[in-house]
């Protein structure tokens, strides 16, 4: 088995990213791959790609994309003007879970934030994702806040 390769995604990766995002119980209800990639996804990808503070990433194993996540750099006035890293939409392909790839991928992401001077890394996961919660806790993340969302 080759090492995991983590990199910035390209537009060619978008179909596989959408498949990965749909690869769990919650994602199946949110993501749809019918006759092609929704134009809104392409527009969102282009916006992420154009921003110096956003990065859509993928993880490859033996040349195949097996993971994805979005990294965002957030400026803030709290913590003496400290920057924070936000991790979103983390997925490892279901057939690859439990092999340590997620640990490698998240370690890579956290190092990207360190390199950019972030003093804090944050992420959210749905309360129903017990395995994900255990995984993030194993990496040292703490469930320190109660999160809220409002669908528009």
C-alpha positions in Angstrom: 0.0 0.0 0.0 1.3 3.4 -0.9 1.3 6.4 1.3 -1.7 8.7 1.5 -1.3 11.8 -0.8 -3.2 14.9 0.3 -3.6 17.7 -2.1 -5.7 20.6 -3.3 -8.6 19.3 -5.4 -9.1 20.1 -9.1 -12.4 20.5 -10.9 -11.8 17.0 -12.3 -12.1 15.7 -8.7 -15.5 17.2 -8.2 -17.6 14.1 -9.3 -15.7 11.9 -6.8 -16.1 14.5 -4.1 -19.8 14.5 -4.5 -19.9 10.7 -4.4 -17.9 10.8 -1.1 -20.2 13.5 0.4 -23.1 11.2 -0.3 -21.4 8.2 1.2 -23.2 8.1 4.6 -26.7 8.2 6.0 -27.0 12.0 6.2 -25.2 12.7 2.9 -27.5 10.4 0.9 -30.3 12.8 1.7 -28.4 15.9 0.8 -26.2 15.1 -2.2 -27.5 13.9 -5.6 -25.6 12.6 -8.6 -28.0 12.1 -11.4 -27.0 13.1 -15.0 -24.0 15.1 -13.9 -22.6 17.6 -11.6 -25.1 20.4 -10.6 -24.0 23.8 -11.8 -24.3 25.1 -8.3 -21.6 22.7 -7.2 -19.3 23.8 -10.0 -19.9 27.5 -9.0 -19.2 26.7 -5.4 -16.0 24.8 -6.3 -14.9 27.8 -8.4 -15.5 30.2 -5.5 -13.5 28.0 -3.2 -10.7 27.7 -5.7 -10.6 31.5 -6.2 -10.3 32.4 -2.5 -6.9 32.5 -0.8 -8.6 31.5 2.5 -10.5 28.4 1.2 -9.2 25.1 0.0 -11.1 22.0 -1.2 -8.8 19.1 -0.7 -8.7 15.4 -1.5 -6.8 12.4 -0.3 -5.5 9.8 -2.7 -4.4 6.2 -2.0 -2.8 4.3 -4.9 -4.0 7.0 -7.3 -7.7 6.8 -6.3 -9.4 9.7 -4.4 -10.5 8.2 -1.1 -11.2 11.3 1.0 -12.2 14.9 0.8 -12.5 17.9 3.1 -12.8 21.7 2.8 -10.4 23.9 4.8 -11.3 27.6 5.6 -9.2 30.2 7.2 -11.2 32.6 9.4 -9.9 35.9 10.7 -11.3 37.1 14.0 -10.9 39.8 16.6 -11.1 37.5 19.5 -7.9 35.7 20.7 -6.1 39.0 19.9 -6.9 38.9 16.3 -6.1 35.3 15.9 -6.9 33.3 12.9 -8.7 30.0 13.1 -9.0 27.0 10.8 -12.4 25.6 10.0 -12.7 22.0 8.7 -15.9 21.1 6.8 -17.3 18.1 4.9 -14.8 15.5 5.9 -15.2 12.1 4.3 -13.2 9.0 3.9 -14.6 6.4 1.5 -16.6 3.8 3.5 -14.5 0.9 2.3 -11.3 2.7 3.6 -12.5 3.7 7.0 -10.8 2.2 10.1 -7.4 2.0 8.4 -5.9 5.2 9.8 -6.3 7.3 6.7 -8.5 9.8 8.5 -5.8 10.4 11.1 -3.2 11.0 8.4 -5.5 13.3 6.5 -6.6 15.4 9.5 -3.0 15.7 10.6 -2.1 17.0 7.2 -4.9 19.6 7.4 -4.0 20.7 10.9 -0.4 21.3 9.7 -1.7 23.5 6.8 -3.4 25.6 9.5 -0.3 25.8 11.6 1.7 26.9 8.5 -0.8 29.7 8.0 -0.5 30.9 11.6 -3.9 29.7 13.0 -4.1 29.4 16.7 -7.2 27.2 16.7 -8.8 24.5 14.6 -12.5 23.9 14.7 -15.0 21.6 13.1 -18.6 20.5 13.5 -20.2 17.1 13.1 -23.8 16.0 13.3 -24.8 14.6 16.7 -25.9 11.3 15.1 -22.4 10.6 13.8 -21.1 8.7 16.9 -18.2 7.2 15.0 -17.1 10.6 13.8 -17.4 12.1 17.3 -15.2 9.3 18.7 -12.7 9.9 15.8 -12.4 13.7 16.4 -12.0 13.2 20.1 -9.2 10.7 19.5 -7.4 13.5 17.6 -7.7 15.8 20.6 -10.7 17.8 19.6 -13.0 18.8 22.4 -16.8 19.1 22.3 -16.6 22.6 23.9 -19.5 24.4 22.3 -23.1 23.9 21.4 -23.7 24.5 17.7 -26.8 26.0 16.0 -27.9 26.1 12.4 -30.8 27.8 10.7 -31.9 26.5 7.3 -32.7 29.4 4.8 
